[in-house]
Amino acid sequence: MSRFAEPQDPVFREMNTSLGFDRRLWRQDIRGSRAHARMLAARGIIGEDDLAAILRGFEQIEGELERGEFPFEPDDEDIHMAVERRLTALVGDPGARLHTARSRNDQVATDVALWVGEATERAVTAIETLMGALIDVAQAHRDWPMPAYTHLQRAQPVYLAHHLLAYVWMLERDRARFRFAGEQALRRMPLGAGALAGVNFDTDRTMTAAELGFGEPAPNSIDAVSNRDFVLDYLSAAATCATHLSRLGQEIVQWASEEFGFLTLPDAWSSGSSLMPQKKNPDCAELLRAKAPRIVGHLQALHGVIHALPLTYNKDLQEDKEHLFDAADTIEQALAAAAGMISGATFRADRMAAAAADELLAATDLADALVQRGVPFRQCHAIVGGLVREAVESGRTLSQLSDEELTARSEHLGPWIRELLEPLSLLERKQSQGGTASARVTEQLTLARALLA
């Protein structure tokens, strides 16, 4: 006999059942239940014979789930109840004693925290793989000039290595964010908080926390069962990382186009057209762009779920898992795809060098050279701006302007500017820390490799 006199409406039952997506928590559920059972036995709340039966039952259940042979039943609401039902069917009363001194509220929160801890480790590994790929490609192209852009207009020349390494530093921050999310997930253990107020047994939550890898038990039972901050932390890290990958994806799309022609993607990371036989499309890079708002949407959605949610546990929190799981699957896939594309791409030195040789990219260097000759910078900016206008309007390059035209613009200009207009000269002048000069790129490569040491 139960509290309810009639069965659930089929529509509500379907809505309420989470087994379709939370079954992937089974490893964490069994791990947490084993630790809980050992603690109960250590405190004399269940007998040693009960513990032995429970552990024996879990061995069989674990094998069934690993092999895809677990006998799910129509009434299984979630993975937690399914595992407990199966355990009781296998070992009898000891299985029915397992849920002593815990609630599904603290059990589920613990399982999700353990899952997030493992997911952050996978994300960190995938990030480091991509970082390594970028560093290797940068090392191989450390002296290949290319234009860098602002507003998608050519701005100043840089080395390809310098440009690629920018993503390494973005990813290094992503790695730190995922590590933080993992630390927060495993900082304080919810298990043993009960439904919301604690439990009526003299448990040892410190023992359970130590076995499961948590720093300590959560000190407040209300906060323990209602906390999903660690899921938000993970989704936030994933959203920022995906946004970085979207920028890389967009640049790959641009660079692979005939208009840029800076790289060729391998066939393994490209798609064709159903109609146009000649097409080789950068679909994978395009999907990197599209995956980012998907993950950001999961973060926003969970913020919406938790927003103004009264304490303590509410069924709303069941919605955390689909957002979490899809975001984790998506970011891990995106990181692997980015590493594959970067490692397999063939860069075209001729196209990049030709674009970097545009003399207008030397305008800032020319203004700085005038500063070094004692001219105030704002005057230098105006002088060089006028020089650029004259060259553009006459259809010539800066070096094609005559000596007379140069001095007519300013007494400080002269033939000396032509030597400054050499592309490599422009690159090697950027000697400041973090700049694109060869010595600084070599220094940066050393720093980048140290990140993975």
PyMOL commands that set and color helices and strands:
alter all, ss='L'
color gray80, all
select helices_A, chain A and resi 10-16+19-42+48-67+79-91+93-97+104-140+160-185+205-212+221-226+229-256+267-269+283-306+315-344+349-356+359-372+377-394+398-400+403-409+417-420+423-428+438-451
alter helices_A, ss='H'
color red, helices_A
select strands_A, chain A and resi 145-150+153-159+188-189+216-217+263-264+346-347
alter strands_A, ss='S'
color yellow, strands_A
deselect
rebuild
show_as cartoon
